[in-house]
Amino acid sequence: MRRIREALRGAVRQSALGYARIEQELGVPPGSLKLLFAGKIDLRVAHVFRILRILGIEPWNFFLWLLVTERGEGQGARQASGRPVRPNGTSEAGR
């Protein structure tokens, strides 16, 4: 779950939405995401799917990215162009 927690935190940071907006969408008190990502609140599958939905990330894409990066195949998922793909499915080409 640590790996999922870290990847989810990264996806939230890459998004245009802030913690406050996501917490509002989830209907949880302010500071809840910080506690969740710090491991002070147990991460549940329902949390993952709800946060991914708010971020507009397809769960299969997120978990495929985790699987590929965990196995160390290449440097993560890649598009046909060979550019790395972030967990939200976007290319890192804009860096």
C-alpha positions in Angstrom: 0.0 0.0 0.0 3.0 2.3 0.5 3.7 2.3 -3.2 0.0 3.1 -4.1 0.0 5.8 -1.5 3.1 7.5 -2.9 1.9 7.2 -6.5 -1.5 8.6 -5.5 0.1 11.5 -3.7 2.2 12.2 -6.8 -0.9 12.2 -9.0 -2.6 14.7 -6.7 0.5 16.9 -6.8 0.6 16.8 -10.6 -3.1 17.8 -10.9 -4.4 21.3 -11.1 -6.5 20.6 -8.0 -5.3 21.3 -4.6 -5.7 19.3 -1.4 -8.6 21.5 -0.3 -10.5 21.0 -3.4 -10.1 17.3 -3.4 -11.0 17.1 0.3 -14.1 19.1 -0.5 -15.1 16.7 -3.3 -14.5 13.7 -1.0 -16.5 15.3 1.7 -13.8 14.9 4.3 -12.4 17.5 6.8 -9.5 19.7 5.8 -6.1 18.1 6.4 -7.4 14.6 5.7 -5.3 14.0 2.6 -2.2 15.1 4.4 -2.9 12.5 7.1 -3.8 9.9 4.5 -0.6 10.4 2.6 1.5 10.5 5.8 0.1 7.0 6.7 -1.8 8.3 9.7 -5.1 7.2 8.1 -5.4 3.8 6.6 -5.6 3.9 2.8 -8.5 1.9 1.5 -9.3 0.8 -2.0 -12.4 3.1 -1.9 -10.1 6.1 -1.2 -8.0 5.3 -4.2 -10.9 5.0 -6.6 -12.6 8.1 -5.3 -9.5 10.2 -5.6 -8.7 8.9 -9.1 -12.2 9.7 -10.2 -11.9 13.3 -8.9 -8.5 13.6 -10.7 -10.0 12.2 -13.9 -7.6 9.3 -14.0 -8.7 5.9 -15.2 -8.0 3.3 -12.5 -6.6 0.8 -15.0 -4.1 3.4 -16.3 -3.0 4.2 -12.7 -2.5 0.6 -11.7 -0.9 -0.4 -15.0 1.6 2.4 -14.5 2.3 1.1 -11.0 2.8 -2.4 -12.2 5.2 -1.4 -15.0 7.2 0.9 -12.8 7.3 -1.7 -10.0 8.7 -4.3 -12.3 11.3 -1.8 -13.6 10.5 -2.4 -17.2 12.0 0.5 -19.0 11.5 3.6 -16.9 7.8 3.2 -16.5 5.0 3.1 -19.0 5.8 4.6 -22.3 3.7 6.0 -25.2 4.3 4.8 -28.7 6.6 7.8 -29.1 8.8 6.4 -26.4 8.0 9.3 -24.0 7.4 8.3 -20.3 3.8 8.4 -19.2 2.8 9.8 -15.8 0.3 7.9 -13.6 -2.5 10.2 -14.9 -1.7 9.0 -18.5 -0.1 12.3 -19.7 3.3 12.5 -21.3 6.2 14.0 -19.6 7.3 15.7 -22.9 6.2 19.1 -21.7 9.0 19.3 -19.1 
